[in-house]
Amino acid sequence: MRNFRQLEIWKNGIQIVKQVYVLSQMLPSEEKFGLRSQLTRAATSIPSNIAEGCSRNSEVEFKTHF
């Protein structure tokens, strides 16, 4: 199993998540369950997919999560 926390791309993904959460707070409150939710879920999926790919045993499975 690879240590995803050492990967620069995972670190960049975490920074994107933080920025998206800050920016999404600027959206109107009526977007709370619409655009804001979709943006934050999409951003969160970036580092999550990288971490999941690192837990895969084969290189083929690993690469499909990038």
C-alpha positions as CSV (number, residue, x, y, z in Angstrom):
1,M,0.0,0.0,0.0
2,R,1.3,3.4,-1.0
3,N,1.4,6.3,1.4
4,F,-0.9,8.8,-0.3
5,R,-0.2,11.6,2.2
6,Q,3.3,11.9,0.7
7,L,2.0,12.5,-2.8
8,E,2.1,16.1,-4.0
9,I,-1.0,15.6,-6.0
10,W,-2.9,14.5,-2.9
11,K,-1.6,17.6,-1.0
12,N,-2.8,19.8,-3.9
13,G,-6.2,18.1,-3.8
14,I,-6.5,18.9,-0.1
15,Q,-5.6,22.6,-0.9
16,I,-8.3,22.6,-3.6
17,V,-10.9,21.3,-1.1
18,K,-10.0,24.0,1.4
19,Q,-10.3,26.7,-1.3
20,V,-13.6,25.4,-2.6
21,Y,-15.1,25.4,0.9
22,V,-14.0,29.0,1.4
23,L,-15.3,30.1,-2.0
24,S,-18.5,28.2,-1.6
25,Q,-19.4,30.1,1.5
26,M,-19.6,33.2,-0.7
27,L,-22.5,31.7,-2.7
28,P,-26.1,32.7,-1.8
29,S,-27.7,30.7,1.0
30,E,-30.3,29.4,-1.5
31,E,-27.5,27.5,-3.2
32,K,-26.7,25.6,0.0
33,F,-28.2,22.3,-1.3
34,G,-27.6,23.0,-4.9
35,L,-24.4,24.3,-6.4
36,R,-22.5,24.6,-3.1
37,S,-23.1,21.0,-2.2
38,Q,-22.1,19.8,-5.7
39,L,-18.9,21.9,-5.7
40,T,-17.8,20.6,-2.3
41,R,-18.6,17.0,-3.0
42,A,-16.7,17.2,-6.3
43,A,-13.7,18.8,-4.7
44,T,-13.7,16.2,-1.9
45,S,-13.7,13.4,-4.4
46,I,-10.3,14.4,-5.7
47,P,-8.1,13.5,-2.7
48,S,-10.5,10.7,-1.8
49,N,-10.0,9.0,-5.2
50,I,-6.2,9.4,-4.9
51,A,-6.3,7.8,-1.4
52,E,-8.5,4.9,-2.7
53,G,-6.2,4.4,-5.6
54,C,-3.2,4.1,-3.3
55,S,-4.9,1.2,-1.5
56,R,-5.1,-0.8,-4.7
57,N,-2.7,-3.6,-5.2
58,S,-2.2,-3.6,-9.0
59,E,-0.7,-0.7,-11.0
60,V,-3.7,-0.9,-13.4
61,E,-6.2,-0.3,-10.6
62,F,-3.9,2.4,-9.1
63,K,-3.8,4.3,-12.3
64,T,-7.6,4.3,-12.9
65,H,-8.0,6.4,-9.8
66,F,-5.8,9.2,-11.1
